[in-house]
């Protein structure tokens, strides 16, 4: 009977740890908002366009612009994202193309 109570206590304590771990926020994780793929999506409270990160996920580049996550094909400030490269995002509208460059581009390290 003591083994049964011991097992119940272990299960209970593990479930509490899992519940507490889910409520803890990672302070290094940026606060992201997914964007709608609508042409009239206005992305930022200010007109400042700030590309803060580009990363590769499931074989496709994704970009964080003004704390929102974008993929190729999404619209940012009425411009379509036509490509995301390792250090810049290419945008296109009826007036032509433009690009956003990372705040501080990363340097690729050589493999040994």
The 8 nearest C-alpha neighbors of each residue, nearest first, counted from 0:
[[1, 3, 2, 4, 5, 6, 7, 8],
 [0, 2, 4, 3, 5, 6, 7, 8],
 [1, 3, 5, 0, 4, 6, 7, 8],
 [2, 4, 6, 0, 1, 5, 7, 8],
 [5, 3, 7, 1, 6, 2, 8, 0],
 [4, 6, 2, 8, 3, 7, 1, 9],
 [7, 5, 3, 9, 4, 8, 2, 10],
 [8, 6, 4, 10, 5, 9, 11, 3],
 [9, 7, 11, 5, 6, 10, 12, 4],
 [10, 8, 6, 12, 11, 7, 13, 5],
 [11, 9, 7, 13, 8, 12, 14, 6],
 [10, 12, 8, 14, 9, 13, 7, 15],
 [11, 13, 15, 9, 14, 10, 8, 16],
 [14, 12, 16, 10, 15, 11, 9, 17],
 [13, 15, 17, 11, 16, 12, 10, 18],
 [14, 16, 18, 12, 13, 17, 19, 11],
 [17, 15, 13, 19, 14, 18, 20, 12],
 [16, 18, 20, 14, 15, 19, 13, 21],
 [19, 17, 15, 21, 16, 20, 14, 22],
 [18, 20, 16, 22, 21, 17, 15, 23],
 [19, 21, 17, 23, 22, 18, 16, 15],
 [22, 20, 18, 19, 23, 17, 24, 16],
 [21, 23, 19, 20, 24, 18, 17, 25],
 [24, 22, 20, 21, 25, 19, 26, 18],
 [25, 23, 26, 22, 21, 28, 20, 27],
 [24, 26, 27, 28, 23, 29, 22, 30],
 [27, 25, 28, 24, 29, 23, 30, 22],
 [28, 26, 25, 29, 24, 30, 31, 23],
 [27, 29, 25, 26, 30, 24, 31, 66],
 [30, 28, 31, 27, 66, 26, 25, 63],
 [29, 31, 66, 28, 32, 67, 27, 26],
 [32, 30, 67, 66, 29, 68, 33, 63],
 [31, 33, 67, 68, 34, 30, 66, 69],
 [32, 34, 68, 67, 31, 35, 69, 66],
 [35, 33, 32, 36, 68, 69, 67, 73],
 [34, 36, 37, 33, 40, 73, 74, 38],
 [35, 37, 73, 74, 34, 38, 72, 40],
 [38, 36, 35, 39, 40, 74, 73, 34],
 [37, 39, 40, 74, 77, 36, 78, 79],
 [38, 40, 37, 77, 41, 76, 74, 75],
 [41, 39, 38, 37, 42, 76, 75, 74],
 [42, 40, 76, 43, 39, 75, 77, 44],
 [41, 43, 40, 76, 75, 44, 65, 67],
 [42, 44, 45, 41, 65, 46, 47, 48],
 [43, 45, 46, 42, 41, 47, 65, 48],
 [44, 46, 43, 47, 48, 42, 65, 41],
 [45, 47, 48, 43, 44, 76, 42, 49],
 [48, 46, 45, 49, 43, 65, 44, 50],
 [49, 47, 46, 65, 50, 64, 99, 43],
 [48, 50, 65, 64, 51, 47, 102, 99],
 [51, 49, 64, 101, 63, 52, 99, 102],
 [50, 52, 63, 101, 49, 102, 64, 53],
 [53, 51, 63, 62, 50, 54, 101, 64],
 [54, 52, 62, 61, 63, 85, 60, 86],
 [53, 55, 61, 60, 56, 62, 52, 85],
 [54, 56, 60, 59, 58, 61, 57, 53],
 [55, 57, 59, 58, 60, 54, 61, 53],
 [58, 56, 59, 55, 60, 61, 54, 70],
 [57, 59, 56, 55, 60, 61, 54, 70],
 [60, 58, 56, 55, 57, 61, 70, 54],
 [59, 61, 55, 54, 83, 56, 53, 62],
 [62, 60, 70, 54, 53, 69, 55, 59],
 [63, 61, 53, 69, 52, 68, 64, 70],
 [62, 64, 68, 52, 67, 51, 66, 50],
 [65, 63, 50, 67, 66, 49, 51, 62],
 [64, 66, 49, 67, 43, 48, 63, 50],
 [67, 65, 64, 31, 63, 30, 68, 32],
 [68, 66, 32, 31, 63, 64, 65, 33],
 [67, 69, 63, 33, 62, 31, 32, 64],
 [70, 68, 62, 61, 63, 73, 67, 34],
 [71, 69, 61, 73, 72, 62, 60, 68],
 [70, 72, 80, 73, 82, 81, 83, 69],
 [71, 73, 80, 81, 79, 70, 74, 36],
 [74, 72, 36, 80, 71, 70, 79, 69],
 [73, 75, 79, 78, 38, 77, 80, 36],
 [74, 76, 78, 77, 42, 79, 40, 41],
 [77, 75, 41, 78, 42, 40, 74, 39],
 [78, 76, 75, 38, 39, 74, 40, 79],
 [79, 77, 92, 75, 91, 74, 76, 90],
 [78, 80, 74, 91, 90, 81, 73, 72],
 [81, 79, 90, 71, 72, 73, 82, 89],
 [80, 82, 71, 90, 89, 79, 72, 91],
 [83, 81, 89, 71, 80, 88, 84, 90],
 [84, 82, 88, 60, 87, 89, 71, 61],
 [83, 85, 87, 86, 88, 82, 60, 53],
 [84, 86, 87, 53, 83, 54, 60, 55],
 [85, 87, 84, 101, 104, 100, 53, 88],
 [88, 86, 100, 84, 99, 101, 83, 85],
 [87, 89, 83, 99, 98, 82, 84, 90],
 [88, 90, 98, 82, 81, 80, 97, 83],
 [91, 89, 80, 97, 79, 96, 98, 78],
 [92, 90, 96, 79, 78, 95, 97, 80],
 [91, 93, 78, 94, 95, 79, 96, 90],
 [92, 94, 95, 91, 96, 78, 77, 79],
 [95, 93, 92, 96, 91, 97, 78, 90],
 [96, 94, 92, 93, 91, 97, 90, 78],
 [95, 97, 91, 90, 92, 98, 89, 94],
 [96, 98, 90, 89, 91, 95, 99, 88],
 [97, 99, 89, 88, 90, 100, 87, 96],
 [98, 100, 88, 87, 50, 89, 101, 97],
 [101, 99, 87, 86, 50, 102, 98, 88],
 [102, 100, 50, 104, 103, 86, 51, 87],
 [103, 101, 51, 104, 50, 100, 49, 52],
 [102, 104, 101, 105, 51, 100, 86, 52],
 [105, 103, 101, 86, 102, 106, 100, 85],
 [106, 104, 103, 107, 86, 101, 85, 108],
 [105, 107, 108, 104, 103, 109, 86, 85],
 [106, 108, 105, 109, 110, 104, 85, 86],
 [109, 107, 106, 110, 105, 111, 104, 85],
 [108, 110, 111, 107, 106, 105, 85, 104],
 [109, 111, 108, 107, 106, 105, 85, 55],
 [110, 109, 108, 107, 106, 105, 85, 55]]
